[in-house]
Amino acid sequence: MDRVDLDSAQGRKAYRDELNGVARPYRWGGLVFIVIGAFVLWGSTRGWAGLTESAQVWGYGALAIGWVLFLTATFLRTRHHKRRMAQGL
């Protein structure tokens, strides 16, 4: 890969776009699971759409999976940035 050019605005934008692409499916998947888990928990406490209190287990599970995916994406992006700055890629 080419050396990162952070001295120009165009180089910074290109690097920002590169970082945004790293682990994007993990971030989006995590966000989806977190939102679904929040709605399931919210709905189960209010009896919405026929959800009972037993659905709370699924809601908490979805929240846990979502946060694991989101933290995984953060780890992968940080690792990519460190390696890229050290030109290890």
C-alpha positions as CSV (number, residue, x, y, z in Angstrom):
1,M,0.0,0.0,0.0
2,D,1.1,3.6,-0.5
3,R,2.3,5.7,2.3
4,V,-0.5,7.6,4.1
5,D,-0.5,11.3,3.2
6,L,-1.9,13.2,6.2
7,D,-0.3,16.5,5.2
8,S,-3.0,17.4,2.6
9,A,-6.8,17.7,3.0
10,Q,-7.3,15.2,0.2
11,G,-5.0,12.7,1.8
12,R,-6.7,12.9,5.1
13,K,-10.1,12.5,3.5
14,A,-8.8,9.4,1.6
15,Y,-7.5,7.9,4.8
16,R,-10.7,8.7,6.7
17,D,-12.6,6.9,3.9
18,E,-10.2,3.9,4.2
19,L,-10.7,3.7,7.9
20,N,-14.5,3.9,7.5
21,G,-14.4,0.9,5.3
22,V,-12.5,-1.3,7.8
23,A,-14.9,-3.7,9.6
24,R,-18.0,-1.9,8.3
25,P,-20.1,-5.1,8.2
26,Y,-19.3,-5.7,11.9
27,R,-20.3,-2.2,12.9
28,W,-23.6,-2.3,10.9
29,G,-24.3,-5.8,12.2
30,G,-23.7,-4.7,15.8
31,L,-25.9,-1.7,15.3
32,V,-28.7,-3.8,13.9
33,F,-28.5,-6.3,16.8
34,I,-28.4,-3.5,19.4
35,V,-31.5,-1.8,17.9
36,I,-33.4,-5.1,17.6
37,G,-32.5,-6.0,21.2
38,A,-33.6,-2.6,22.5
39,F,-37.0,-2.9,20.7
40,V,-37.5,-6.4,22.0
41,L,-36.7,-5.4,25.6
42,W,-38.9,-2.3,25.3
43,G,-41.7,-4.2,23.8
44,S,-41.5,-7.1,26.3
45,T,-41.8,-4.7,29.2
46,R,-45.0,-3.2,27.8
47,G,-46.5,-6.3,26.3
48,W,-46.2,-4.8,22.8
49,A,-46.9,-7.1,19.8
50,G,-47.6,-10.0,22.1
51,L,-44.0,-10.1,23.6
52,T,-43.9,-11.6,27.0
53,E,-41.3,-11.3,29.7
54,S,-39.6,-14.4,28.3
55,A,-38.6,-12.4,25.3
56,Q,-36.3,-10.4,27.5
57,V,-33.8,-13.2,27.3
58,W,-33.7,-12.8,23.5
59,G,-33.5,-9.0,23.9
60,Y,-30.5,-9.2,26.2
61,G,-28.9,-11.8,24.0
62,A,-29.3,-9.5,20.9
63,L,-27.8,-6.6,22.9
64,A,-24.8,-8.7,24.0
65,I,-24.2,-9.9,20.4
66,G,-24.5,-6.4,19.1
67,W,-22.0,-4.9,21.6
68,V,-19.5,-7.8,20.9
69,L,-19.7,-7.1,17.2
70,F,-19.3,-3.3,17.7
71,L,-16.3,-3.8,20.0
72,T,-14.8,-6.2,17.6
73,A,-15.1,-3.6,14.8
74,T,-13.5,-1.0,17.1
75,F,-10.6,-3.4,17.8
76,L,-10.1,-4.3,14.1
77,R,-10.2,-0.6,13.1
78,T,-7.7,0.4,15.7
79,R,-5.4,-2.5,14.8
80,H,-5.6,-1.5,11.1
81,H,-4.8,2.1,12.0
82,K,-1.8,1.2,14.1
83,R,-0.4,-1.1,11.4
84,R,-1.1,1.4,8.7
85,M,0.8,4.2,10.6
86,A,3.7,1.8,11.1
87,Q,3.5,0.8,7.4
88,G,3.1,-2.8,8.4
89,L,0.4,-3.4,5.8
